[in-house]
Amino acid sequence: MGSSWDWEVFLRDPGGADPTYWQWMLSCWGWTVSVSLLALILALVVGTGIGILRTLQDRPMLVRLGTIWVEAFRNVPLLVQIFLWYHVVPAIFPAMKSFSSFVLVVLALGFFTSARIAEQVRSGIQTLPRGQRYAGMAMGFTTPQYYRYVLLPMAFRIIIPPLTSEAMNIFKNSSVAFAVSVTELTWFAIQVGEETSRPIEIYFGVTALYVISAFAINRIMAVIEKRTRIPGLVAASGGGH
Protein backbone atom coordinates (compact mmCIF):
# COMPACT_ATOMS: atom_id res chain seq x y z
CA MET A 1 0.00 0.00 0.00
CA GLY A 2 2.83 2.36 0.95
CA SER A 3 4.51 2.04 -2.46
CA SER A 4 1.40 3.51 -4.15
CA TRP A 5 1.56 6.74 -2.18
CA ASP A 6 2.56 9.86 -4.07
CA TRP A 7 3.84 12.58 -1.75
CA GLU A 8 4.86 14.71 -4.72
CA VAL A 9 1.18 15.60 -5.04
CA PHE A 10 1.94 18.52 -2.71
CA LEU A 11 4.39 19.92 -5.29
CA ARG A 12 1.93 19.91 -8.19
CA ASP A 13 0.45 23.10 -9.61
CA PRO A 14 -3.24 23.42 -8.63
CA GLY A 15 -3.75 26.00 -11.37
CA GLY A 16 -4.85 28.82 -9.10
CA ALA A 17 -3.27 31.66 -7.19
CA ASP A 18 -0.96 29.32 -5.25
CA PRO A 19 1.95 27.75 -7.18
CA THR A 20 1.69 24.35 -5.42
CA TYR A 21 -0.81 22.38 -3.37
CA TRP A 22 1.63 22.66 -0.43
CA GLN A 23 1.40 26.46 -0.48
CA TRP A 24 -2.36 26.30 -0.92
CA MET A 25 -2.57 24.08 2.16
CA LEU A 26 -0.51 26.57 4.18
CA SER A 27 -2.85 29.35 3.04
CA CYS A 28 -5.84 27.34 4.29
CA TRP A 29 -3.98 26.71 7.56
CA GLY A 30 -3.83 30.48 7.92
CA TRP A 31 -7.63 30.65 7.68
CA THR A 32 -7.93 27.88 10.31
CA VAL A 33 -5.64 29.79 12.68
CA SER A 34 -7.49 33.06 12.03
CA VAL A 35 -10.92 31.55 12.69
CA SER A 36 -9.67 29.80 15.82
CA LEU A 37 -7.84 32.74 17.40
CA LEU A 38 -10.63 35.27 16.75
CA ALA A 39 -13.25 32.83 18.07
CA LEU A 40 -11.08 32.16 21.14
CA ILE A 41 -10.78 35.89 21.90
CA LEU A 42 -14.55 36.31 21.54
CA ALA A 43 -15.19 33.25 23.72
CA LEU A 44 -12.87 34.50 26.47
CA VAL A 45 -14.47 37.95 26.59
CA VAL A 46 -18.09 36.75 26.46
CA GLY A 47 -17.45 33.66 28.60
CA THR A 48 -15.85 35.76 31.33
CA GLY A 49 -18.82 38.13 31.36
CA ILE A 50 -21.37 35.32 31.50
CA GLY A 51 -19.35 33.47 34.14
CA ILE A 52 -19.36 36.59 36.34
CA LEU A 53 -23.13 37.00 35.90
CA ARG A 54 -23.64 33.46 37.17
CA THR A 55 -21.88 34.28 40.46
CA LEU A 56 -23.82 37.47 41.31
CA GLN A 57 -25.93 35.92 44.04
CA ASP A 58 -27.73 39.18 44.87
CA ARG A 59 -28.82 39.61 41.22
CA PRO A 60 -31.08 36.60 40.47
CA MET A 61 -32.23 37.99 37.11
CA LEU A 62 -28.65 38.26 35.88
CA VAL A 63 -27.90 34.76 37.18
CA ARG A 64 -30.86 33.41 35.20
CA LEU A 65 -29.74 35.33 32.11
CA GLY A 66 -26.31 33.73 32.38
CA THR A 67 -27.85 30.30 32.86
CA ILE A 68 -30.04 30.71 29.77
CA TRP A 69 -26.99 31.70 27.70
CA VAL A 70 -24.98 28.69 28.84
CA GLU A 71 -27.78 26.18 28.34
CA ALA A 72 -28.75 27.61 24.95
CA PHE A 73 -25.28 27.40 23.45
CA ARG A 74 -23.93 24.23 25.00
CA ASN A 75 -27.00 22.07 24.36
CA VAL A 76 -27.14 22.62 20.59
CA PRO A 77 -24.59 20.82 18.37
CA LEU A 78 -21.91 23.11 16.96
CA LEU A 79 -22.66 22.17 13.36
CA VAL A 80 -26.32 23.08 13.83
CA GLN A 81 -25.28 26.42 15.33
CA ILE A 82 -23.06 27.08 12.29
CA PHE A 83 -26.03 26.53 9.98
CA LEU A 84 -28.29 28.68 12.20
CA TRP A 85 -25.82 31.58 11.97
CA TYR A 86 -25.43 31.06 8.23
CA HIS A 87 -29.06 30.52 7.18
CA VAL A 88 -31.41 31.71 9.95
CA VAL A 89 -29.81 34.65 11.77
CA PRO A 90 -29.25 36.76 8.59
CA ALA A 91 -32.88 36.12 7.63
CA ILE A 92 -34.03 37.51 11.00
CA PHE A 93 -31.53 40.38 11.05
CA PRO A 94 -31.16 41.59 7.42
CA ALA A 95 -28.17 43.76 8.35
CA MET A 96 -26.18 40.56 8.84
CA LYS A 97 -26.74 39.40 5.26
CA SER A 98 -23.62 41.36 4.31
CA PHE A 99 -21.50 39.41 6.82
CA SER A 100 -19.06 36.95 5.25
CA SER A 101 -19.07 33.23 6.08
CA PHE A 102 -15.80 33.80 7.94
CA VAL A 103 -17.38 36.32 10.34
CA LEU A 104 -20.46 34.16 10.92
CA VAL A 105 -18.30 31.13 11.73
CA VAL A 106 -16.22 33.18 14.19
CA LEU A 107 -19.44 34.29 15.92
CA ALA A 108 -20.85 30.75 16.01
CA LEU A 109 -17.66 29.14 17.27
CA GLY A 110 -16.95 31.96 19.71
CA PHE A 111 -20.41 31.94 21.32
CA PHE A 112 -20.49 28.12 21.45
CA THR A 113 -17.16 28.06 23.30
CA SER A 114 -18.14 31.01 25.51
CA ALA A 115 -20.77 28.84 27.20
CA ARG A 116 -18.10 26.32 28.18
CA ILE A 117 -15.65 28.98 29.34
CA ALA A 118 -18.41 30.69 31.35
CA GLU A 119 -18.86 27.52 33.37
CA GLN A 120 -15.13 27.33 34.02
CA VAL A 121 -14.99 30.97 35.12
CA ARG A 122 -17.99 30.41 37.39
CA SER A 123 -16.42 27.35 38.99
CA GLY A 124 -13.09 29.18 39.38
CA ILE A 125 -14.74 32.09 41.21
CA GLN A 126 -16.84 29.80 43.39
CA THR A 127 -13.73 27.79 44.33
CA LEU A 128 -12.23 30.85 46.01
CA PRO A 129 -12.77 31.25 49.77
CA ARG A 130 -15.55 33.71 50.65
CA GLY A 131 -12.98 35.64 52.66
CA GLN A 132 -11.45 37.02 49.47
CA ARG A 133 -14.75 38.56 48.42
CA TYR A 134 -15.30 39.99 51.90
CA ALA A 135 -11.73 41.33 52.00
CA GLY A 136 -12.36 43.22 48.77
CA MET A 137 -15.60 44.64 50.15
CA ALA A 138 -13.86 45.61 53.41
CA MET A 139 -11.32 47.59 51.39
CA GLY A 140 -14.16 49.63 49.92
CA PHE A 141 -14.08 48.08 46.44
CA THR A 142 -17.24 48.19 44.37
CA THR A 143 -18.53 44.91 42.90
CA PRO A 144 -16.77 45.47 39.53
CA GLN A 145 -13.58 46.43 41.35
CA TYR A 146 -13.31 43.38 43.59
CA TYR A 147 -14.07 41.13 40.64
CA ARG A 148 -11.42 42.94 38.58
CA TYR A 149 -8.69 43.16 41.22
CA VAL A 150 -9.36 40.25 43.58
CA LEU A 151 -11.53 37.43 42.25
CA LEU A 152 -10.82 37.18 38.51
CA PRO A 153 -6.99 37.17 38.72
CA MET A 154 -7.13 34.26 41.17
CA ALA A 155 -9.94 32.43 39.35
CA PHE A 156 -8.10 32.52 35.99
CA ARG A 157 -4.96 31.10 37.58
CA ILE A 158 -7.04 28.19 38.87
CA ILE A 159 -8.82 27.41 35.59
CA ILE A 160 -5.84 27.53 33.24
CA PRO A 161 -5.80 23.71 32.81
CA PRO A 162 -9.42 23.51 31.52
CA LEU A 163 -8.84 26.66 29.46
CA THR A 164 -5.95 24.85 27.79
CA SER A 165 -8.34 22.12 26.70
CA GLU A 166 -10.82 24.70 25.39
CA ALA A 167 -8.10 26.50 23.41
CA MET A 168 -7.06 23.20 21.81
CA ASN A 169 -10.70 22.23 21.18
CA ILE A 170 -11.46 25.48 19.38
CA PHE A 171 -8.75 24.70 16.80
CA LYS A 172 -10.23 21.25 16.23
CA ASN A 173 -13.82 22.53 16.21
CA SER A 174 -12.90 25.10 13.55
CA SER A 175 -13.01 22.21 11.07
CA VAL A 176 -16.82 22.54 10.88
CA ALA A 177 -16.31 25.84 9.03
CA PHE A 178 -15.96 23.81 5.82
CA ALA A 179 -19.75 23.33 5.94
CA VAL A 180 -20.27 26.99 4.96
CA SER A 181 -17.37 27.07 2.49
CA VAL A 182 -14.74 28.79 4.62
CA THR A 183 -11.48 27.75 2.96
CA GLU A 184 -9.82 26.24 6.04
CA LEU A 185 -7.93 22.95 6.33
CA THR A 186 -10.82 20.49 6.27
CA TRP A 187 -12.33 22.26 3.25
CA PHE A 188 -8.91 21.97 1.58
CA ALA A 189 -8.70 18.24 2.35
CA ILE A 190 -12.13 17.52 0.87
CA GLN A 191 -11.62 19.74 -2.17
CA VAL A 192 -8.07 18.68 -3.06
CA GLY A 193 -8.56 15.04 -2.10
CA GLU A 194 -11.26 14.76 -4.78
CA GLU A 195 -9.36 16.94 -7.24
CA THR A 196 -6.11 14.92 -7.10
CA SER A 197 -7.54 11.50 -6.21
CA ARG A 198 -4.85 11.38 -3.49
CA PRO A 199 -7.01 11.78 -0.33
CA ILE A 200 -4.70 9.73 1.93
CA GLU A 201 -1.67 11.95 1.36
CA ILE A 202 -3.78 15.11 1.63
CA TYR A 203 -5.45 14.05 4.89
CA PHE A 204 -2.05 13.09 6.35
CA GLY A 205 -0.79 16.61 5.59
CA VAL A 206 -3.87 18.30 7.02
CA THR A 207 -3.80 16.09 10.14
CA ALA A 208 -0.17 17.03 10.75
CA LEU A 209 -1.04 20.74 10.69
CA TYR A 210 -3.93 20.24 13.15
CA VAL A 211 -1.56 18.36 15.49
CA ILE A 212 1.06 21.11 15.21
CA SER A 213 -1.56 23.78 15.98
CA ALA A 214 -2.94 21.98 19.02
CA PHE A 215 0.52 21.11 20.32
CA ALA A 216 1.68 24.72 19.99
CA ILE A 217 -1.34 25.91 22.00
CA ASN A 218 -0.67 23.23 24.59
CA ARG A 219 2.95 24.33 25.06
CA ILE A 220 2.07 28.04 25.25
CA MET A 221 -0.58 27.38 27.90
CA ALA A 222 1.82 25.08 29.79
CA VAL A 223 4.30 27.95 30.09
CA ILE A 224 1.55 30.32 31.27
CA GLU A 225 0.32 27.75 33.78
CA LYS A 226 3.81 27.15 35.14
CA ARG A 227 4.40 30.87 35.68
CA THR A 228 1.02 31.58 37.30
CA ARG A 229 0.38 28.36 39.20
CA ILE A 230 -0.98 28.70 42.73
CA PRO A 231 0.71 26.05 44.90
CA GLY A 232 -1.86 23.67 46.32
CA LEU A 233 -4.75 24.93 44.19
CA VAL A 234 -3.92 23.87 40.62
CA ALA A 235 -3.39 20.32 39.45
CA ALA A 236 0.05 19.96 37.86
CA SER A 237 -1.14 18.37 34.64
CA GLY A 238 -4.86 19.06 34.51
CA GLY A 239 -4.64 20.53 31.03
CA GLY A 240 -3.60 17.31 29.40
CA HIS A 241 0.10 18.02 29.17
C-alpha positions as CSV (number, residue, x, y, z in Angstrom):
1,M,0.0,0.0,0.0
2,G,2.8,2.4,1.0
3,S,4.5,2.0,-2.5
4,S,1.4,3.5,-4.1
5,W,1.6,6.7,-2.2
6,D,2.6,9.9,-4.1
7,W,3.8,12.6,-1.7
8,E,4.9,14.7,-4.7
9,V,1.2,15.6,-5.0
10,F,1.9,18.5,-2.7
11,L,4.4,19.9,-5.3
12,R,1.9,19.9,-8.2
13,D,0.4,23.1,-9.6
14,P,-3.2,23.4,-8.6
15,G,-3.7,26.0,-11.4
16,G,-4.9,28.8,-9.1
17,A,-3.3,31.7,-7.2
18,D,-1.0,29.3,-5.2
19,P,2.0,27.7,-7.2
20,T,1.7,24.4,-5.4
21,Y,-0.8,22.4,-3.4
22,W,1.6,22.7,-0.4
23,Q,1.4,26.5,-0.5
24,W,-2.4,26.3,-0.9
25,M,-2.6,24.1,2.2
26,L,-0.5,26.6,4.2
27,S,-2.8,29.4,3.0
28,C,-5.8,27.3,4.3
29,W,-4.0,26.7,7.6
30,G,-3.8,30.5,7.9
31,W,-7.6,30.6,7.7
32,T,-7.9,27.9,10.3
33,V,-5.6,29.8,12.7
34,S,-7.5,33.1,12.0
35,V,-10.9,31.6,12.7
36,S,-9.7,29.8,15.8
37,L,-7.8,32.7,17.4
38,L,-10.6,35.3,16.8
39,A,-13.3,32.8,18.1
40,L,-11.1,32.2,21.1
41,I,-10.8,35.9,21.9
42,L,-14.6,36.3,21.5
43,A,-15.2,33.3,23.7
44,L,-12.9,34.5,26.5
45,V,-14.5,38.0,26.6
46,V,-18.1,36.8,26.5
47,G,-17.4,33.7,28.6
48,T,-15.9,35.8,31.3
49,G,-18.8,38.1,31.4
50,I,-21.4,35.3,31.5
51,G,-19.3,33.5,34.1
52,I,-19.4,36.6,36.3
53,L,-23.1,37.0,35.9
54,R,-23.6,33.5,37.2
55,T,-21.9,34.3,40.5
56,L,-23.8,37.5,41.3
57,Q,-25.9,35.9,44.0
58,D,-27.7,39.2,44.9
59,R,-28.8,39.6,41.2
60,P,-31.1,36.6,40.5
61,M,-32.2,38.0,37.1
62,L,-28.6,38.3,35.9
63,V,-27.9,34.8,37.2
64,R,-30.9,33.4,35.2
65,L,-29.7,35.3,32.1
66,G,-26.3,33.7,32.4
67,T,-27.8,30.3,32.9
68,I,-30.0,30.7,29.8
69,W,-27.0,31.7,27.7
70,V,-25.0,28.7,28.8
71,E,-27.8,26.2,28.3
72,A,-28.7,27.6,24.9
73,F,-25.3,27.4,23.4
74,R,-23.9,24.2,25.0
75,N,-27.0,22.1,24.4
76,V,-27.1,22.6,20.6
77,P,-24.6,20.8,18.4
78,L,-21.9,23.1,17.0
79,L,-22.7,22.2,13.4
80,V,-26.3,23.1,13.8
81,Q,-25.3,26.4,15.3
82,I,-23.1,27.1,12.3
83,F,-26.0,26.5,10.0
84,L,-28.3,28.7,12.2
85,W,-25.8,31.6,12.0
86,Y,-25.4,31.1,8.2
87,H,-29.1,30.5,7.2
88,V,-31.4,31.7,10.0
89,V,-29.8,34.7,11.8
90,P,-29.3,36.8,8.6
91,A,-32.9,36.1,7.6
92,I,-34.0,37.5,11.0
93,F,-31.5,40.4,11.1
94,P,-31.2,41.6,7.4
95,A,-28.2,43.8,8.3
96,M,-26.2,40.6,8.8
97,K,-26.7,39.4,5.3
98,S,-23.6,41.4,4.3
99,F,-21.5,39.4,6.8
100,S,-19.1,36.9,5.3
101,S,-19.1,33.2,6.1
102,F,-15.8,33.8,7.9
103,V,-17.4,36.3,10.3
104,L,-20.5,34.2,10.9
105,V,-18.3,31.1,11.7
106,V,-16.2,33.2,14.2
107,L,-19.4,34.3,15.9
108,A,-20.8,30.7,16.0
109,L,-17.7,29.1,17.3
110,G,-17.0,32.0,19.7
111,F,-20.4,31.9,21.3
112,F,-20.5,28.1,21.4
113,T,-17.2,28.1,23.3
114,S,-18.1,31.0,25.5
115,A,-20.8,28.8,27.2
116,R,-18.1,26.3,28.2
117,I,-15.6,29.0,29.3
118,A,-18.4,30.7,31.3
119,E,-18.9,27.5,33.4
120,Q,-15.1,27.3,34.0
121,V,-15.0,31.0,35.1
122,R,-18.0,30.4,37.4
123,S,-16.4,27.4,39.0
124,G,-13.1,29.2,39.4
125,I,-14.7,32.1,41.2
126,Q,-16.8,29.8,43.4
127,T,-13.7,27.8,44.3
128,L,-12.2,30.8,46.0
129,P,-12.8,31.3,49.8
130,R,-15.5,33.7,50.6
131,G,-13.0,35.6,52.7
132,Q,-11.4,37.0,49.5
133,R,-14.7,38.6,48.4
134,Y,-15.3,40.0,51.9
135,A,-11.7,41.3,52.0
136,G,-12.4,43.2,48.8
137,M,-15.6,44.6,50.2
138,A,-13.9,45.6,53.4
139,M,-11.3,47.6,51.4
140,G,-14.2,49.6,49.9
141,F,-14.1,48.1,46.4
142,T,-17.2,48.2,44.4
143,T,-18.5,44.9,42.9
144,P,-16.8,45.5,39.5
145,Q,-13.6,46.4,41.4
146,Y,-13.3,43.4,43.6
147,Y,-14.1,41.1,40.6
148,R,-11.4,42.9,38.6
149,Y,-8.7,43.2,41.2
150,V,-9.4,40.2,43.6
151,L,-11.5,37.4,42.2
152,L,-10.8,37.2,38.5
153,P,-7.0,37.2,38.7
154,M,-7.1,34.3,41.2
155,A,-9.9,32.4,39.3
156,F,-8.1,32.5,36.0
157,R,-5.0,31.1,37.6
158,I,-7.0,28.2,38.9
159,I,-8.8,27.4,35.6
160,I,-5.8,27.5,33.2
161,P,-5.8,23.7,32.8
162,P,-9.4,23.5,31.5
163,L,-8.8,26.7,29.5
164,T,-5.9,24.9,27.8
165,S,-8.3,22.1,26.7
166,E,-10.8,24.7,25.4
167,A,-8.1,26.5,23.4
168,M,-7.1,23.2,21.8
169,N,-10.7,22.2,21.2
170,I,-11.5,25.5,19.4
171,F,-8.8,24.7,16.8
172,K,-10.2,21.2,16.2
173,N,-13.8,22.5,16.2
174,S,-12.9,25.1,13.5
175,S,-13.0,22.2,11.1
176,V,-16.8,22.5,10.9
177,A,-16.3,25.8,9.0
178,F,-16.0,23.8,5.8
179,A,-19.8,23.3,5.9
180,V,-20.3,27.0,5.0
181,S,-17.4,27.1,2.5
182,V,-14.7,28.8,4.6
183,T,-11.5,27.8,3.0
184,E,-9.8,26.2,6.0
185,L,-7.9,23.0,6.3
186,T,-10.8,20.5,6.3
187,W,-12.3,22.3,3.3
188,F,-8.9,22.0,1.6
189,A,-8.7,18.2,2.4
190,I,-12.1,17.5,0.9
191,Q,-11.6,19.7,-2.2
192,V,-8.1,18.7,-3.1
193,G,-8.6,15.0,-2.1
194,E,-11.3,14.8,-4.8
195,E,-9.4,16.9,-7.2
196,T,-6.1,14.9,-7.1
197,S,-7.5,11.5,-6.2
198,R,-4.8,11.4,-3.5
199,P,-7.0,11.8,-0.3
200,I,-4.7,9.7,1.9
201,E,-1.7,12.0,1.4
202,I,-3.8,15.1,1.6
203,Y,-5.4,14.0,4.9
204,F,-2.0,13.1,6.3
205,G,-0.8,16.6,5.6
206,V,-3.9,18.3,7.0
207,T,-3.8,16.1,10.1
208,A,-0.2,17.0,10.8
209,L,-1.0,20.7,10.7
210,Y,-3.9,20.2,13.1
211,V,-1.6,18.4,15.5
212,I,1.1,21.1,15.2
213,S,-1.6,23.8,16.0
214,A,-2.9,22.0,19.0
215,F,0.5,21.1,20.3
216,A,1.7,24.7,20.0
217,I,-1.3,25.9,22.0
218,N,-0.7,23.2,24.6
219,R,3.0,24.3,25.1
220,I,2.1,28.0,25.2
221,M,-0.6,27.4,27.9
222,A,1.8,25.1,29.8
223,V,4.3,28.0,30.1
224,I,1.5,30.3,31.3
225,E,0.3,27.7,33.8
226,K,3.8,27.1,35.1
227,R,4.4,30.9,35.7
228,T,1.0,31.6,37.3
229,R,0.4,28.4,39.2
230,I,-1.0,28.7,42.7
231,P,0.7,26.1,44.9
232,G,-1.9,23.7,46.3
233,L,-4.8,24.9,44.2
234,V,-3.9,23.9,40.6
235,A,-3.4,20.3,39.4
236,A,0.1,20.0,37.9
237,S,-1.1,18.4,34.6
238,G,-4.9,19.1,34.5
239,G,-4.6,20.5,31.0
240,G,-3.6,17.3,29.4
241,H,0.1,18.0,29.2
